[in-house]
Amino acid sequence: MELALNVSYVTLDGFFQVNKYRYLYFMIMFTVYILILCCNFTIVFLIVVEKSLHEPMYIFIAALLLNSVMLSTVIYPKLLIDFLSKRQIIFYSVCLFQFFMFYSLGGSEFLLLFAMAYDRYVSICKPLQYPIIMTKNTISIFLTLAWIVPSSQVAVAAVLMANKKICNFTFPGIFCNNTIYKLLCVHLKAQTVHNMVVLFNVAILPAVFIFFTYTKILVISYQSCKEVRRKAAQTCLPHLIVLISYLCLCAFDIIISGLESNFPKIVHSILTLQIVMYPPLFNPIIYGLKMKEISKHLKRLFCAVKIN
């Protein structure tokens, strides 16, 4: 009986008047998704093609943007299908997979920002040792750990839920996030502890290290010459903007998952969408405008397109 329950579908009940505004919702989210793909892939294309951008900092930026594209692809196609469907449903196994990918890639975002912070720290605070420390092997290790560590830890939570009986077949959201726990008949304390450990390992600990690193950079920059301060401001400010915005959105996700189902549906949906809309849409814009080298190559690319 438990197996039969766990292969059943659940109804996504977070959509607001989808029958009335389905085509409007579809066009808005389809446009956003296309913009996300175009903006992110443009920056990644520049980093891959331009040899002057083949440096650790830009490689980490490309990885962060690709991570955003993967995260968006986990959410947006299913959203678009739901907008055009008469019933907004999802198989429980697919819901678990979406939950797993959403939080795995979300954790990877923190660890990639962690790697970028470490790169800036070595570059500004230990410039002579930078070529020795930030080698291809170091970059590969950072990238591998950024994707493996969150996925391995979130996978445990997904497997635990897959083996639990579900009693509620109405999901109070538009995609499968932490609210998925409300579908279970019993919520074990061990699972809550594990979730807190995962949150600490892939979000809180990296965030603390990142803030500590940038504080150290600011102190050293303040004590150094004007050129060092300028370099620190140009390369660290975009990372800090991205980090702070992502921390705020993660806080939104934690708050939303704890809200009761009688919370206004339209507000609940809008807050949920912020998490999957702002980072992938604005990160490439921030890096494209604030990173001098990327901005320079972007101008060249657009000028070449206009001439042709």
Beta strands, then each sheet from edge to edge (+ up, - down):
strand 1: 9-12
strand 2: 89-91
strand 3: 170-171
sheet 1: 2+ 1- 3-
end
